[in-house]
Amino acid sequence: MVRAFTLTGGRTEPSRDVFTLITLVSTVDLPLPSVGQRLQPEHLRILRMCAQPLAVAEISAYLDLPVSVTTILLSDLLELGRILARPPIHVAASPQIALLQKVRNGLARL
C-alpha cells in the first residue's frame, strides 16, 4: 500500500483548478508514454481508463484513491497535454410546462 502523499510528491492541491467531481476527462490521441518518461503507474492507469470519457469521480473510484489525490494526478497529465478536461453538458433546468402540455394534448389526440 502506497500513501497518498507519496503519489503526489507531497502536493496537497492540483496545479490547476479545473476539476470538479463531474468534469469529463478523456485522453488525447497520443501513444502511451515510454518507460523513460516519469509517469507513475497511476498516471498510466488513468490514460488507459480515459480512452472513453469518464468523470473525475469515476476515475477516483476506479483508482481507489481520494478525489483530492486523483485531481492532482489529473493536473499532471493535463499539464503534459495527455488528457482533455471538459465540463459536462448542461441540460435545461426544468422543461417548460407549456411544451409538456402540448405534448400531452398531442398524445391524447392519437
Phi and psi restraints in degrees (value plus and minus 20) as a CYANA .aco file:
   2 VAL   PHI    -126.5   -86.5
   2 VAL   PSI     113.6   153.6
   3 ARG   PHI     -88.4   -48.4
   3 ARG   PSI     126.7   166.7
   4 ALA   PHI     -80.3   -40.3
   4 ALA   PSI     -59.1   -19.1
   5 PHE   PHI     -87.7   -47.7
   5 PHE   PSI     -40.9    -0.9
   6 THR   PHI     -91.9   -51.9
   6 THR   PSI     -58.8   -18.8
   7 LEU   PHI     -84.7   -44.7
   7 LEU   PSI     -52.3   -12.3
   8 THR   PHI    -118.5   -78.5
   8 THR   PSI     -17.7    22.3
   9 GLY   PHI      48.0    88.0
   9 GLY   PSI       7.7    47.7
  10 GLY   PHI      65.6   105.6
  10 GLY   PSI     -23.8    16.2
  11 ARG   PHI     -93.3   -53.3
  11 ARG   PSI     123.0   163.0
  12 THR   PHI    -132.1   -92.1
  12 THR   PSI     -30.4     9.6
  13 GLU   PHI    -156.2  -116.2
  13 GLU   PSI     125.4   165.4
  14 PRO   PHI     -89.4   -49.4
  14 PRO   PSI     134.2   174.2
  15 SER   PHI     -91.8   -51.8
  15 SER   PSI     -42.3    -2.3
  16 ARG   PHI    -146.6  -106.6
  16 ARG   PSI     118.8   158.8
  17 ASP   PHI    -122.0   -82.0
  17 ASP   PSI      42.7    82.7
  18 VAL   PHI    -133.1   -93.1
  18 VAL   PSI     -24.0    16.0
  19 PHE   PHI    -122.8   -82.8
  19 PHE   PSI     108.4   148.4
  20 THR   PHI    -137.0   -97.0
  20 THR   PSI     157.9   197.9
  21 LEU   PHI     -82.3   -42.3
  21 LEU   PSI     -47.7    -7.7
  22 ILE   PHI    -127.4   -87.4
  22 ILE   PSI     -10.4    29.6
  23 THR   PHI     -83.9   -43.9
  23 THR   PSI     113.1   153.1
  24 LEU   PHI    -109.0   -69.0
  24 LEU   PSI     112.8   152.8
  25 VAL   PHI    -140.9  -100.9
  25 VAL   PSI     114.5   154.5
  26 SER   PHI    -161.7  -121.7
  26 SER   PSI     134.2   174.2
  27 THR   PHI    -100.1   -60.1
  27 THR   PSI     132.5   172.5
  28 VAL   PHI    -102.9   -62.9
  28 VAL   PSI     125.9   165.9
  29 ASP   PHI     -91.1   -51.1
  29 ASP   PSI      52.6    92.6
  30 LEU   PHI    -146.3  -106.3
  30 LEU   PSI     133.0   173.0
  31 PRO   PHI     -85.7   -45.7
  31 PRO   PSI     136.3   176.3
  32 LEU   PHI     -79.5   -39.5
  32 LEU   PSI     125.1   165.1
  33 PRO   PHI     -84.3   -44.3
  33 PRO   PSI     132.7   172.7
  34 SER   PHI     -96.1   -56.1
  34 SER   PSI     148.9   188.9
  35 VAL   PHI     -82.1   -42.1
  35 VAL   PSI     -49.5    -9.5
  36 GLY   PHI     -86.9   -46.9
  36 GLY   PSI     -44.6    -4.6
  37 GLN   PHI     -95.9   -55.9
  37 GLN   PSI     124.3   164.3
  38 ARG   PHI    -107.2   -67.2
  38 ARG   PSI      40.1    80.1
  39 LEU   PHI    -122.5   -82.5
  39 LEU   PSI     120.5   160.5
  40 GLN   PHI    -100.7   -60.7
  40 GLN   PSI     143.2   183.2
  41 PRO   PHI     -76.2   -36.2
  41 PRO   PSI     -53.9   -13.9
  42 GLU   PHI     -85.8   -45.8
  42 GLU   PSI     -57.6   -17.6
  43 HIS   PHI     -80.3   -40.3
  43 HIS   PSI     -64.9   -24.9
  44 LEU   PHI     -85.5   -45.5
  44 LEU   PSI     -58.7   -18.7
  45 ARG   PHI     -82.2   -42.2
  45 ARG   PSI     -60.8   -20.8
  46 ILE   PHI     -81.8   -41.8
  46 ILE   PSI     -64.5   -24.5
  47 LEU   PHI     -81.5   -41.5
  47 LEU   PSI     -59.7   -19.7
  48 ARG   PHI     -89.9   -49.9
  48 ARG   PSI     -61.4   -21.4
  49 MET   PHI     -84.7   -44.7
  49 MET   PSI     -57.6   -17.6
  50 CYS   PHI    -109.6   -69.6
  50 CYS   PSI       2.2    42.2
  51 ALA   PHI     -80.8   -40.8
  51 ALA   PSI     -53.5   -13.5
  52 GLN   PHI    -128.4   -88.4
  52 GLN   PSI     119.7   159.7
  53 PRO   PHI     -77.0   -37.0
  53 PRO   PSI     115.2   155.2
  54 LEU   PHI    -152.2  -112.2
  54 LEU   PSI     130.4   170.4
  55 ALA   PHI     -98.6   -58.6
  55 ALA   PSI     134.0   174.0
  56 VAL   PHI     -76.7   -36.7
  56 VAL   PSI     -60.6   -20.6
  57 ALA   PHI     -81.0   -41.0
  57 ALA   PSI     -59.7   -19.7
  58 GLU   PHI     -86.4   -46.4
  58 GLU   PSI     -63.8   -23.8
  59 ILE   PHI     -80.0   -40.0
  59 ILE   PSI     -65.6   -25.6
  60 SER   PHI     -79.1   -39.1
  60 SER   PSI     -63.2   -23.2
  61 ALA   PHI     -85.4   -45.4
  61 ALA   PSI     -64.2   -24.2
  62 TYR   PHI     -84.4   -44.4
  62 TYR   PSI     -56.2   -16.2
  63 LEU   PHI     -99.0   -59.0
  63 LEU   PSI     -35.7     4.3
  64 ASP   PHI      38.5    78.5
  64 ASP   PSI      25.5    65.5
  65 LEU   PHI    -147.5  -107.5
  65 LEU   PSI     134.2   174.2
  66 PRO   PHI     -81.0   -41.0
  66 PRO   PSI     132.1   172.1
  67 VAL   PHI     -80.2   -40.2
  67 VAL   PSI     -57.3   -17.3
  68 SER   PHI     -81.2   -41.2
  68 SER   PSI     -60.1   -20.1
  69 VAL   PHI     -90.0   -50.0
  69 VAL   PSI     -61.8   -21.8
  70 THR   PHI     -80.9   -40.9
  70 THR   PSI     -61.8   -21.8
  71 THR   PHI     -86.5   -46.5
  71 THR   PSI     -51.9   -11.9
  72 ILE   PHI     -87.7   -47.7
  72 ILE   PSI     -63.4   -23.4
  73 LEU   PHI     -84.1   -44.1
  73 LEU   PSI     -59.6   -19.6
  74 LEU   PHI     -85.8   -45.8
  74 LEU   PSI     -56.6   -16.6
  75 SER   PHI     -81.9   -41.9
  75 SER   PSI     -60.0   -20.0
  76 ASP   PHI     -78.1   -38.1
  76 ASP   PSI     -68.0   -28.0
  77 LEU   PHI     -88.3   -48.3
  77 LEU   PSI     -54.4   -14.4
  78 LEU   PHI     -85.9   -45.9
  78 LEU   PSI     -60.7   -20.7
  79 GLU   PHI     -85.7   -45.7
  79 GLU   PSI     -51.3   -11.3
  80 LEU   PHI    -101.2   -61.2
  80 LEU   PSI     -25.7    14.3
  81 GLY   PHI      55.8    95.8
  81 GLY   PSI       1.4    41.4
  82 ARG   PHI    -110.4   -70.4
  82 ARG   PSI     -39.0     1.0
  83 ILE   PHI    -153.3  -113.3
  83 ILE   PSI     142.1   182.1
  84 LEU   PHI    -135.3   -95.3
  84 LEU   PSI     120.1   160.1
  85 ALA   PHI    -142.9  -102.9
  85 ALA   PSI     107.0   147.0
  86 ARG   PHI    -157.9  -117.9
  86 ARG   PSI     124.6   164.6
  87 PRO   PHI     -87.8   -47.8
  87 PRO   PSI     133.4   173.4
  88 PRO   PHI     -87.0   -47.0
  88 PRO   PSI     138.0   178.0
  89 ILE   PHI     -94.6   -54.6
  89 ILE   PSI     106.7   146.7
  90 HIS   PHI    -107.9   -67.9
  90 HIS   PSI     115.1   155.1
  91 VAL   PHI    -122.5   -82.5
  91 VAL   PSI     144.6   184.6
  92 ALA   PHI     -75.9   -35.9
  92 ALA   PSI     123.0   163.0
  93 ALA   PHI     -80.5   -40.5
  93 ALA   PSI     -66.8   -26.8
  94 SER   PHI    -169.5  -129.5
  94 SER   PSI     124.8   164.8
  95 PRO   PHI     -87.3   -47.3
  95 PRO   PSI     131.9   171.9
  96 GLN   PHI     -94.1   -54.1
  96 GLN   PSI     111.2   151.2
  97 ILE   PHI     -80.8   -40.8
  97 ILE   PSI     -61.1   -21.1
  98 ALA   PHI     -81.5   -41.5
  98 ALA   PSI     -61.0   -21.0
  99 LEU   PHI     -84.8   -44.8
  99 LEU   PSI     -63.6   -23.6
 100 LEU   PHI     -82.8   -42.8
 100 LEU   PSI     -57.6   -17.6
 101 GLN   PHI     -86.6   -46.6
 101 GLN   PSI     -59.0   -19.0
 102 LYS   PHI     -83.0   -43.0
 102 LYS   PSI     -61.2   -21.2
 103 VAL   PHI     -84.5   -44.5
 103 VAL   PSI     -64.9   -24.9
 104 ARG   PHI     -80.1   -40.1
 104 ARG   PSI     -64.7   -24.7
 105 ASN   PHI     -85.3   -45.3
 105 ASN   PSI     -58.7   -18.7
 106 GLY   PHI     -86.2   -46.2
 106 GLY   PSI     -59.4   -19.4
 107 LEU   PHI     -87.6   -47.6
 107 LEU   PSI     -56.1   -16.1
 108 ALA   PHI     -86.2   -46.2
 108 ALA   PSI     -50.7   -10.7
 109 ARG   PHI     -94.1   -54.1
 109 ARG   PSI     -37.5     2.5
